[in-house]
């Protein structure tokens, strides 16, 4: 057998071999995914934050968090909130991975507008098995981010973040930077950003900052567009001067 066929057979074998993973309900997956997404690695995630993200009452969230604690997926930190345990973090991260891979499938291959991808992918993520996830990752080209630029957790459940990232609103007038990610998932805002061509990978320049009005004028693909400072604060861009750029500005 040729080396190429041997490699293909080995890859096919790895893709098709069954993967053991604990079975949990879609509701548990949603909670753990939300906790992982909100957790900054240091502070506990509050019940209020979780309830707000999932659009449930604080009482419902509190009851579910107690169950997750009893099952070993989170640890309560008094009244401050919860930390994900290793097993809970892995389930949450893999659920997030499947959601963002599904977004790639919907946008890049099905042609679904990116403003609808998040909600649709949330419906699909719970039906994606570990085996299907592997094939989905390969089919979509092993993407590292979702269409909105958010990092896709790795296959082993580890998380990563964009390096040297700052909010667009931090860019001074005259500076330009590459868009990394968009924090907003509101369909109307995403549709507007798509219409002006502001997507991850696009280079934007700040032409005017009207603080009194709360507006930034950006140049995107050669055309000026006005956005609110609130929206600009939810757009992540690559720092033009690396990780020490803000320190240098503070000293200047």
C-alpha positions in Angstrom: 0.0 0.0 0.0 1.3 3.5 -0.9 2.2 5.9 1.9 -0.7 8.2 0.7 -3.2 5.4 0.9 -1.8 4.4 4.3 -2.2 7.9 5.6 -5.7 8.1 4.2 -6.7 4.8 5.9 -5.2 6.0 9.2 -7.1 9.3 9.0 -10.3 7.6 8.1 -9.9 5.1 10.9 -9.4 8.0 13.4 -12.4 9.8 12.1 -14.7 6.8 12.3 -13.7 5.3 15.6 -16.3 5.7 18.3 -15.7 8.3 21.0 -16.9 7.9 24.6 -18.5 10.9 26.1 -21.0 11.3 29.0 -24.6 11.7 27.9 -26.3 14.8 29.4 -29.5 16.6 28.6 -29.6 19.5 26.2 -30.5 21.7 29.2 -27.4 20.7 31.0 -25.3 21.4 27.9 -26.8 24.8 27.5 -26.0 25.8 31.1 -22.5 24.5 31.0 -21.9 26.1 27.6 -23.1 29.4 29.0 -20.9 29.1 32.1 -17.8 28.3 30.1 -18.5 31.2 27.7 -19.0 33.7 30.6 -16.2 32.4 32.8 -13.0 34.6 32.7 -10.8 32.0 34.3 -10.7 33.8 37.6 -14.0 35.0 39.0 -17.1 32.9 39.5 -20.0 33.3 37.1 -23.0 34.8 38.9 -26.4 33.3 38.9 -27.8 36.6 37.6 -25.5 36.5 34.5 -26.4 33.0 33.7 -30.2 33.7 34.1 -29.9 36.7 31.9 -28.0 34.8 29.1 -30.5 32.0 29.1 -33.5 34.2 29.5 -34.8 32.3 32.6 -35.7 33.5 36.1 -33.0 33.7 38.8 -34.9 31.0 40.8 -34.8 28.6 37.8 -31.1 29.2 37.3 -30.3 28.8 41.0 -32.2 25.4 41.1 -30.3 24.2 38.0 -27.0 25.3 39.4 -27.6 23.3 42.6 -28.3 20.2 40.5 -25.1 20.8 38.4 -23.2 21.2 41.7 -24.6 17.9 43.0 -23.6 16.2 39.7 -20.1 17.5 39.9 -20.2 19.8 36.9 -19.9 23.1 38.8 -18.7 24.3 42.3 -20.6 26.9 44.2 -18.6 29.8 45.6 -21.1 30.9 48.3 -23.3 33.7 47.0 -20.8 34.8 44.4 -21.7 32.3 41.8 -20.2 29.1 40.3 -17.0 27.8 38.8 -17.0 25.0 36.2 -15.3 21.8 37.3 -13.0 20.0 34.8 -15.8 17.7 33.6 -18.3 20.5 33.4 -15.9 22.8 31.5 -15.1 20.0 29.0 -18.8 19.4 28.3 -19.5 23.1 28.0 -16.5 23.7 25.7 -17.4 20.8 23.4 -21.0 22.0 23.2 -19.7 25.5 22.3 -17.4 23.9 19.7 -20.3 22.1 18.1 -22.4 25.2 18.0 -19.7 27.2 16.3 -18.8 24.5 13.8 -22.5 24.3 13.0 -22.5 28.1 12.4 -19.7 27.5 9.9 -21.7 24.8 8.1 -24.8 27.0 7.9 -23.1 30.2 6.7 -20.2 28.9 4.6 -21.9 25.9 3.0 -25.6 26.4 3.2 -25.5 30.1 2.5 -27.6 31.1 5.5 -27.2 34.8 6.5 -24.8 35.1 9.5 -27.4 37.0 11.5 -29.5 33.8 11.7 -26.7 31.3 12.2 -26.3 31.6 16.0 -30.0 30.7 16.8 -30.1 27.9 14.2 -26.8 26.4 15.4 -28.1 26.4 19.0 -30.8 24.0 17.8 -28.3 21.7 16.1 -25.5 21.5 18.6 -27.3 19.1 20.9 -27.8 16.6 18.1 -24.2 16.5 17.0 -22.4 13.5 18.4 -18.6 13.3 18.9 -18.3 11.3 15.8 -20.3 13.7 13.7 -18.3 16.6 15.2 -15.1 15.2 13.9 -16.5 14.8 10.4 -18.1 18.2 10.6 -14.8 19.8 11.6 -13.0 18.1 8.6 -15.8 19.0 6.2 -15.8 22.7 7.1 -12.0 22.8 6.8 -11.0 22.7 10.5 -12.0 26.3 11.1 -10.6 28.1 14.2 -13.4 30.7 14.5 -17.1 30.9 13.9 -18.4 33.3 11.2 -18.6 36.1 13.8 -14.9 35.6 14.7 -15.4 33.8 18.1 -12.7 31.1 18.8 -13.9 27.5 18.4 -12.7 25.4 21.3 -10.2 22.7 20.3 -11.2 19.1 19.9 -9.9 18.2 23.4 -12.1 20.9 24.9 -9.4 23.4 25.6 -10.2 27.1 25.0 -8.2 29.8 23.4 -8.5 33.6 22.9 -7.4 36.1 20.3 -4.0 37.5 21.0 -3.4 41.3 21.2 -7.1 42.1 21.0 -8.7 45.4 21.9 -12.1 47.0 21.5 -12.5 49.0 18.3 -13.6 52.0 20.4 -10.0 52.1 21.8 -8.4 52.8 18.4 -7.4 56.5 18.1 -8.4 58.6 15.1 -6.2 57.8 12.2 -5.4 54.3 13.2 -6.5 51.1 11.4 -6.8 47.5 12.5 -8.0 44.1 11.4 -11.4 43.0 12.8 -11.2 39.8 14.9 -14.6 39.2 16.3 -18.1 40.7 16.8 -19.6 40.3 20.3 -23.2 41.2 19.2 -25.6 38.5 18.1 -28.6 40.7 17.5 -29.8 40.0 13.9 -30.5 43.6 13.0 -26.9 44.7 14.0 -25.3 41.8 12.3 -27.2 42.5 9.2 -26.1 46.1 9.2 -22.5 45.2 9.8 -22.7 42.7 6.9 -24.2 45.4 4.6 -21.3 47.8 5.3 -18.8 45.0 4.9 -17.5 44.9 8.5 -16.7 41.3 9.1 -13.8 39.4 10.8 -10.7 39.8 8.6 -11.7 43.3 7.3 -9.4 46.2 8.0 -11.1 49.3 9.5 -9.8 52.8 10.1 -11.2 55.4 12.6 -11.7 58.7 10.8 -13.6 60.7 13.4 -14.6 60.2 17.1 -17.5 62.5 18.2 -17.6 61.8 21.9 -20.5 64.1 22.6 -22.6 62.3 20.1 -21.2 58.9 21.0 -20.4 58.2 17.3 -17.4 56.9 15.4 -16.9 57.4 11.7 -15.1 54.3 10.3 -13.7 53.7 6.9 -14.6 50.2 5.7 -13.7 49.0 2.2 -13.0 52.6 1.2 -16.3 54.0 2.4 -17.2 56.0 5.5 -19.8 54.6 7.9 -21.0 55.9 11.3 -21.4 53.5 14.2 -22.2 54.1 17.9 -19.5 53.9 20.5 -21.6 51.1 22.2 -21.4 49.0 19.0 -17.7 49.8 18.5 -17.1 48.6 22.0 -18.5 45.2 21.0 -16.1 44.8 18.0 -12.8 43.2 18.7 -9.8 44.2 16.6 -6.1 43.3 16.5 -4.0 45.8 18.4 -1.9 47.7 15.8 1.1 47.7 18.0 0.9 44.3 19.7 0.2 43.5 23.4 2.2 46.5 24.7 0.4 49.1 22.5 -1.9 50.4 25.2 0.9 50.6 27.7 2.9 52.8 25.2 -0.1 55.0 24.7 -0.6 55.4 28.5 3.0 56.6 28.8 2.8 59.0 25.9 
